[in-house]
Amino acid sequence: MIGVLLAAALCFGTGARAEAIAIACGSVGIEYQLCKEGAEAWGAKAGHQVQVVQTPASATDRLALFQQLLAAGSSDVDVFQVDVIWPGILGRYFVDLRKYIDAPTVDAHFKTQVENNTVGGELKALPWFADVGLLYYRKDLLDKYGQAVPATWDALAAAARTIAEGEHKAGDAAMVGLVFQGKAYEGLTCNALEWVDGFGGGRLVDEGGKITLNNPHAVEALRTAAGWIGTIAPQGVLNYAEEDARGVFQSGHAVFMRNWPYAWALANAADSPVKGKVGVAALPAGGAAGKPTGTLGGSGLAVSRFSKHPAEAADLVRYLASPAEQARRAIVGSFNPTIPSVYDDPAVVKAQPFLGQILPAMKSAVARPSRVAGDRYNQASSIFWNAAHDALSGRAQPDASLAAAAASLNRLSHDGRW
């Protein structure tokens, strides 16, 4: 089965050789294309062939595929693009990159990103790009209806309703107020964590490892979000991942969108119907106890310990995560660099001035408890996203849904602590 999946996914350069280096890239937006371009540029420079594996767009499906490959000890893929939450889950399958990459190169990245990717004292992935959940909005529509960029979720709901109703009367029956990632997968964990933390409900687990998910602020957050379904958000949002939400927003049929920074470059592409009409801001705060917050995301590059060519694979990682390549990806794809100096690159500043607006959002970002949960994180996240989905879809009341989720997390943990 693994061989069939890879055979369907491999894209070869000028010809396959036994020592070709294979890299598994993501495929959200244009990230696969950018990865392919970067990897092939390294191959041409280093004199190696490159095989680029296109993986599922869903992070959940991609993790399952990676787990299958690595658990089987497969050497078919040398370099893996890993989400920020995966070092604790997959780290045992990756080499310590500090054995191949010098300290100054590693230390040039944001310290928090390096720490996130360090498990048991070993660097399991070199940071590649950083992410944080953001609010996208239609500048032209807010101006048309005299609405300010919302600072709270209640203000967003009111503005979304006013603008959508106005556009309906003007003849755009397809206009909706808000789109986000409401499908039952890791993307919903990110969205729901932003709501919970934004309402003052914490990040599911406190600093001492105690499970704190079931609290009044978290219940208020999910109750608020559930109220959006069928009012300012379409019923179909319950099946939306990143690209589904972007498709609606970029086609001009949504006032607000929650998404990652990658969507900026695509929304402003030459063929985008909303080019020049989009603004970006930190996500709104919750109620009286709330704050603006976005889930910390991003990816790193890891080398499989089953690779037959770990030194060459690590060299590919070094190249792809270099300042020059991160600058290219920022300019072309609006991917946030993980090297602070790249934010001062004149070409990056000119091409993507919005990156400066992202830094405050990144400073207030909330991290998922992946390092604490370790290889049980995926199970824990699944419990949370299913609880959130049940509340959004009306299958369960938010308080009952969170209570059941907390009970499941307690059973998964060590007596209520991770």
C-alpha positions as CSV (number, residue, x, y, z in Angstrom):
1,M,0.0,0.0,0.0
2,I,2.8,2.4,0.9
3,G,4.5,1.7,-2.5
4,V,1.2,2.5,-4.3
5,L,0.8,5.8,-2.5
6,L,4.3,6.9,-3.3
7,A,4.1,5.7,-6.9
8,A,1.1,7.9,-7.3
9,A,2.7,10.9,-5.6
10,L,6.3,11.0,-6.9
11,C,7.3,13.7,-9.4
12,F,10.8,13.2,-10.8
13,G,13.3,15.6,-12.1
14,T,15.4,14.8,-15.2
15,G,15.6,11.1,-14.3
16,A,15.6,8.8,-11.3
17,R,18.9,7.6,-9.7
18,A,19.4,5.3,-6.7
19,E,20.8,8.2,-4.7
20,A,18.0,10.6,-5.5
21,I,16.8,12.5,-2.5
22,A,13.0,12.4,-1.9
23,I,11.2,15.2,0.0
24,A,7.5,15.1,1.0
25,C,6.0,18.6,0.7
26,G,2.7,20.0,1.7
27,S,0.1,20.9,-0.9
28,V,-2.0,23.8,0.5
29,G,-2.2,26.7,-1.9
30,I,1.1,27.1,-3.7
31,E,3.3,25.5,-1.1
32,Y,3.9,22.3,-3.2
33,Q,5.0,24.4,-6.2
34,L,7.4,26.5,-4.1
35,C,8.8,23.4,-2.4
36,K,9.4,21.8,-5.8
37,E,11.1,24.8,-7.2
38,G,13.4,25.1,-4.1
39,A,14.2,21.4,-4.0
40,E,15.0,21.3,-7.8
41,A,17.2,24.4,-7.4
42,W,19.2,22.7,-4.7
43,G,19.4,19.6,-6.9
44,A,20.8,21.5,-9.8
45,K,23.4,23.3,-7.5
46,A,24.4,20.2,-5.5
47,G,24.4,17.8,-8.4
48,H,21.7,15.5,-7.0
49,Q,18.4,14.3,-8.4
50,V,15.3,15.2,-6.4
51,Q,12.0,13.4,-6.1
52,V,9.2,15.6,-4.8
53,V,6.3,13.9,-3.1
54,Q,2.9,15.7,-3.1
55,T,1.0,14.9,0.0
56,P,-2.7,15.3,1.1
57,A,-3.8,18.9,1.7
58,S,-5.3,17.8,5.1
59,A,-2.8,17.9,7.9
60,T,-4.6,15.0,9.5
61,D,-4.3,12.8,6.4
62,R,-0.7,13.8,5.9
63,L,0.2,12.9,9.4
64,A,-1.4,9.5,9.0
65,L,0.6,8.9,5.8
66,F,3.8,9.9,7.4
67,Q,3.1,7.6,10.4
68,Q,2.5,4.7,8.1
69,L,5.7,5.3,6.1
70,L,7.9,5.8,9.2
71,A,6.5,3.0,11.3
72,A,7.3,0.7,8.4
73,G,10.9,1.9,8.4
74,S,10.5,3.0,4.8
75,S,13.5,4.7,3.1
76,D,11.4,6.0,0.2
77,V,11.2,9.5,1.7
78,D,14.4,11.3,3.0
79,V,13.0,14.7,4.0
80,F,9.6,15.3,5.6
81,Q,7.8,18.6,5.9
82,V,6.5,18.4,9.5
83,D,3.9,20.6,11.2
84,V,4.9,22.3,14.4
85,I,2.9,19.8,16.4
86,W,4.6,16.8,15.0
87,P,8.1,16.7,16.5
88,G,6.7,15.3,19.7
89,I,4.7,12.7,17.7
90,L,7.2,11.6,15.1
91,G,10.5,12.7,16.6
92,R,11.8,9.2,17.3
93,Y,11.9,8.6,13.6
94,F,14.1,11.6,12.8
95,V,17.8,12.3,13.0
96,D,19.3,15.0,15.2
97,L,20.0,17.7,12.7
98,R,22.6,19.3,15.0
99,K,24.9,16.5,13.9
100,Y,24.7,17.8,10.3
101,I,23.9,21.5,10.6
102,D,26.2,24.0,12.4
103,A,25.0,25.9,15.4
104,P,25.1,29.4,13.9
105,T,22.8,28.2,11.1
106,V,20.4,26.7,13.6
107,D,20.5,29.6,16.1
108,A,19.7,32.1,13.3
109,H,16.0,31.0,13.6
110,F,13.5,32.2,16.1
111,K,14.4,30.6,19.5
112,T,10.8,29.5,20.1
113,Q,10.7,27.7,16.8
114,V,13.9,25.8,17.6
115,E,12.7,25.0,21.0
116,N,9.5,23.7,19.6
117,N,11.3,21.3,17.3
118,T,13.7,20.1,20.0
119,V,12.7,16.8,21.6
120,G,14.9,15.1,24.2
121,G,17.7,17.5,23.5
122,E,17.8,16.7,19.8
123,L,16.8,19.0,17.0
124,K,14.2,16.9,15.1
125,A,13.3,19.6,12.4
126,L,14.8,22.8,11.2
127,P,12.2,25.6,11.2
128,W,11.0,26.5,7.7
129,F,8.1,28.9,8.0
130,A,6.0,30.2,10.8
131,D,2.3,30.6,10.8
132,V,-0.4,32.2,12.9
133,G,-4.2,32.3,12.5
134,L,-5.3,35.6,11.0
135,L,-8.4,37.5,10.2
136,Y,-8.9,38.5,6.5
137,Y,-11.5,41.0,5.6
138,R,-12.8,42.9,2.6
139,K,-11.6,46.5,2.9
140,D,-13.9,47.7,0.2
141,L,-17.0,46.3,1.9
142,L,-16.1,47.6,5.3
143,D,-15.7,51.0,3.8
144,K,-18.9,50.8,1.8
145,Y,-21.0,50.0,4.9
146,G,-19.0,52.2,7.4
147,Q,-17.7,49.3,9.5
148,A,-14.5,49.2,11.4
149,V,-12.1,46.2,11.5
150,P,-13.7,44.2,14.4
151,A,-11.8,44.0,17.6
152,T,-14.2,41.4,19.2
153,W,-16.1,38.4,17.8
154,D,-19.4,40.1,18.7
155,A,-18.4,43.1,16.6
156,L,-17.4,40.8,13.8
157,A,-20.8,39.1,13.9
158,A,-22.6,42.4,13.8
159,A,-20.5,43.7,10.9
160,A,-20.8,40.5,9.0
161,R,-24.6,40.5,9.3
162,T,-24.9,44.1,8.2
163,I,-22.7,43.7,5.2
164,A,-24.0,40.4,4.0
165,E,-27.6,41.6,4.3
166,G,-26.7,44.7,2.4
167,E,-25.0,42.8,-0.4
168,H,-28.0,40.4,-0.6
169,K,-30.3,43.4,-1.2
170,A,-27.8,44.7,-3.8
171,G,-28.1,41.4,-5.7
172,D,-25.3,39.2,-4.4
173,A,-27.3,36.3,-3.0
174,A,-24.1,34.2,-2.5
175,M,-22.4,36.6,0.0
176,V,-21.8,35.2,3.4
177,G,-20.4,36.9,6.5
178,L,-17.6,34.6,7.7
179,V,-15.8,31.5,6.5
180,F,-13.3,29.4,8.5
181,Q,-12.1,25.8,8.9
182,G,-15.0,24.0,10.5
183,K,-14.4,20.5,9.2
184,A,-13.6,17.9,11.9
185,Y,-9.8,17.8,11.6
186,E,-6.7,19.5,12.9
187,G,-7.7,22.8,11.3
188,L,-10.8,22.9,13.6
189,T,-8.6,22.4,16.6
190,C,-6.7,25.5,15.6
191,N,-9.8,27.6,15.1
192,A,-11.5,26.3,18.2
193,L,-8.4,26.9,20.3
194,E,-8.4,30.5,19.1
195,W,-12.0,30.9,20.2
196,V,-11.3,29.3,23.6
197,D,-8.1,31.2,24.3
198,G,-9.6,34.4,22.9
199,F,-12.5,34.2,25.4
200,G,-10.0,33.7,28.3
201,G,-10.5,29.9,28.4
202,G,-6.8,29.0,28.2
203,R,-5.1,26.5,25.9
204,L,-6.8,23.2,27.0
205,V,-3.9,22.3,29.3
206,D,-2.3,24.6,31.9
207,E,1.4,25.1,32.5
208,G,1.5,22.3,35.1
209,G,0.0,19.8,32.6
210,K,-3.5,19.9,34.1
211,I,-6.4,19.5,31.7
212,T,-8.4,22.8,31.9
213,L,-10.6,22.5,28.8
214,N,-13.9,22.3,30.6
215,N,-14.4,25.9,31.9
216,P,-17.1,28.6,31.6
217,H,-15.0,30.7,29.2
218,A,-14.5,27.8,26.8
219,V,-18.2,27.0,26.9
220,E,-19.0,30.6,26.0
221,A,-16.5,30.5,23.2
222,L,-18.1,27.4,21.6
223,R,-21.6,28.7,22.2
224,T,-20.7,31.9,20.4
225,A,-19.2,30.1,17.4
226,A,-22.1,27.7,17.2
227,G,-24.4,30.7,16.8
228,W,-22.6,31.7,13.6
229,I,-23.6,28.6,11.7
230,G,-26.5,29.3,9.4
231,T,-26.5,33.0,10.3
232,I,-23.2,34.7,9.4
233,A,-21.5,31.5,8.3
234,P,-22.9,29.0,5.8
235,Q,-23.9,25.5,6.9
236,G,-21.3,24.2,4.5
237,V,-18.5,25.6,6.7
238,L,-18.8,22.5,8.8
239,N,-17.0,20.7,5.9
240,Y,-14.5,23.5,5.1
241,A,-10.7,23.1,5.3
242,E,-8.2,25.9,4.4
243,E,-8.7,25.8,0.7
244,D,-12.5,25.6,0.9
245,A,-12.6,28.8,3.0
246,R,-10.1,30.5,0.7
247,G,-12.1,29.6,-2.4
248,V,-15.3,31.3,-1.1
249,F,-13.4,34.4,0.2
250,Q,-11.2,34.8,-2.9
251,S,-14.2,34.4,-5.3
252,G,-15.6,37.5,-3.6
253,H,-18.4,35.8,-1.6
254,A,-17.3,36.3,2.0
255,V,-16.8,39.4,4.1
256,F,-14.4,37.8,6.7
257,M,-12.2,34.8,6.6
258,R,-10.0,33.1,9.2
259,N,-7.0,31.5,7.5
260,W,-3.2,31.3,7.6
261,P,-0.7,33.9,6.0
262,Y,-0.3,31.8,2.8
263,A,-3.7,33.1,1.7
264,W,-2.5,36.7,1.4
265,A,-0.4,36.2,-1.8
266,L,-3.1,34.2,-3.5
267,A,-5.9,36.7,-2.6
268,N,-3.7,39.4,-4.2
269,A,-2.6,37.4,-7.2
270,A,-3.1,39.0,-10.6
271,D,-6.2,36.7,-11.4
272,S,-7.8,37.1,-8.0
273,P,-11.3,38.7,-8.0
274,V,-10.5,40.4,-4.7
275,K,-7.0,41.7,-5.5
276,G,-6.3,45.0,-3.7
277,K,-9.6,44.7,-1.7
278,V,-8.3,42.6,1.2
279,G,-7.0,43.6,4.6
280,V,-5.5,41.4,7.4
281,A,-5.5,41.8,11.1
282,A,-5.2,39.8,14.3
283,L,-8.2,37.6,15.1
284,P,-10.8,39.3,17.4
285,A,-10.9,38.9,21.1
286,G,-13.7,37.1,23.0
287,G,-15.8,38.6,25.8
288,A,-14.8,40.7,28.8
289,A,-12.0,38.3,29.7
290,G,-10.9,37.9,26.2
291,K,-7.8,38.8,24.1
292,P,-6.9,38.7,20.4
293,T,-5.1,35.4,19.8
294,G,-4.1,33.1,16.9
295,T,-2.9,29.5,16.9
296,L,0.8,29.1,16.3
297,G,1.5,27.1,13.2
298,G,4.1,26.5,10.7
299,S,6.4,23.8,9.4
300,G,9.9,22.4,9.8
301,L,12.0,20.1,7.7
302,A,13.1,16.7,9.2
303,V,15.4,14.0,7.9
304,S,14.2,10.4,8.3
305,R,16.6,8.1,10.3
306,F,15.8,5.5,7.6
307,S,17.3,7.7,4.9
308,K,20.2,6.1,3.0
309,H,21.6,9.6,2.4
310,P,21.2,11.6,5.6
311,A,24.0,14.0,4.9
312,E,22.7,14.9,1.5
313,A,19.1,15.1,2.9
314,A,20.3,17.5,5.7
315,D,22.0,19.6,3.1
316,L,18.7,19.9,1.2
317,V,17.1,21.0,4.5
318,R,19.8,23.6,5.1
319,Y,19.3,25.0,1.7
320,L,15.5,25.2,1.8
321,A,15.5,26.8,5.3
322,S,18.2,29.3,4.3
323,P,17.7,33.1,4.4
324,A,17.7,33.4,0.6
325,E,15.1,30.6,0.1
326,Q,12.9,31.9,3.0
327,A,13.0,35.4,1.4
328,R,11.9,33.9,-1.9
329,R,9.0,32.0,-0.3
330,A,8.0,35.1,1.6
331,I,8.0,37.2,-1.6
332,V,6.2,34.7,-3.8
333,G,4.0,32.9,-1.4
334,S,3.8,35.1,1.7
335,F,5.2,32.4,4.0
336,N,6.4,33.8,7.3
337,P,10.2,33.4,7.7
338,T,11.6,31.8,10.8
339,I,14.8,33.8,10.6
340,P,14.3,37.3,12.1
341,S,16.8,39.0,9.7
342,V,14.7,38.1,6.7
343,Y,11.9,40.4,7.9
344,D,14.3,43.3,7.3
345,D,15.2,42.2,3.7
346,P,14.2,45.2,1.5
347,A,12.8,43.0,-1.2
348,V,10.6,41.1,1.3
349,V,9.4,44.4,2.9
350,K,8.5,45.8,-0.5
351,A,6.7,42.7,-1.7
352,Q,4.9,41.7,1.5
353,P,4.5,44.8,3.8
354,F,1.7,42.9,5.6
355,L,4.4,40.7,7.2
356,G,5.1,43.5,9.6
357,Q,1.4,43.3,10.7
358,I,1.8,39.6,11.5
359,L,4.6,40.0,14.0
360,P,2.2,41.3,16.8
361,A,-0.1,38.4,16.1
362,M,2.7,35.9,16.4
363,K,3.8,37.4,19.7
364,S,0.3,36.7,21.2
365,A,-0.1,33.4,19.5
366,V,-1.3,30.3,21.5
367,A,0.5,27.0,21.1
368,R,-1.2,23.7,21.0
369,P,-0.2,21.3,23.8
370,S,1.7,19.0,21.4
371,R,5.0,18.9,23.3
372,V,3.2,18.0,26.5
373,A,1.0,15.4,25.0
374,G,3.7,13.9,22.9
375,D,2.7,10.9,20.8
376,R,-0.8,11.1,22.3
377,Y,-1.4,14.6,20.9
378,N,-3.2,13.4,17.8
379,Q,-5.7,11.5,19.9
380,A,-6.1,14.5,22.2
381,S,-6.6,16.9,19.3
382,S,-9.2,14.5,17.7
383,I,-11.2,14.5,21.0
384,F,-11.2,18.3,21.0
385,W,-12.0,18.9,17.3
386,N,-14.9,16.3,17.5
387,A,-16.2,18.1,20.6
388,A,-16.1,21.4,18.8
389,H,-17.7,20.0,15.7
390,D,-20.5,18.5,17.7
391,A,-21.2,21.9,19.3
392,L,-21.0,23.7,15.9
393,S,-23.3,21.2,14.2
394,G,-25.8,21.2,17.0
395,R,-25.3,17.5,17.8
396,A,-24.5,18.5,21.4
397,Q,-24.7,21.6,23.6
398,P,-21.3,23.3,24.1
399,D,-21.2,22.6,27.9
400,A,-22.1,18.9,27.4
401,S,-19.6,18.6,24.5
402,L,-16.7,20.0,26.5
403,A,-17.5,18.0,29.6
404,A,-17.4,14.8,27.6
405,A,-14.2,15.9,25.9
406,A,-12.6,16.7,29.2
407,A,-13.6,13.2,30.5
408,S,-12.0,11.6,27.4
409,L,-8.8,13.6,27.8
410,N,-8.6,12.6,31.5
411,R,-8.8,9.0,30.5
412,L,-6.1,9.5,27.9
413,S,-3.8,11.3,30.3
414,H,-2.3,10.3,33.7
415,D,-5.1,11.1,36.1
416,G,-5.9,14.4,34.5
417,R,-2.4,15.5,33.9
418,W,-0.1,15.2,30.9
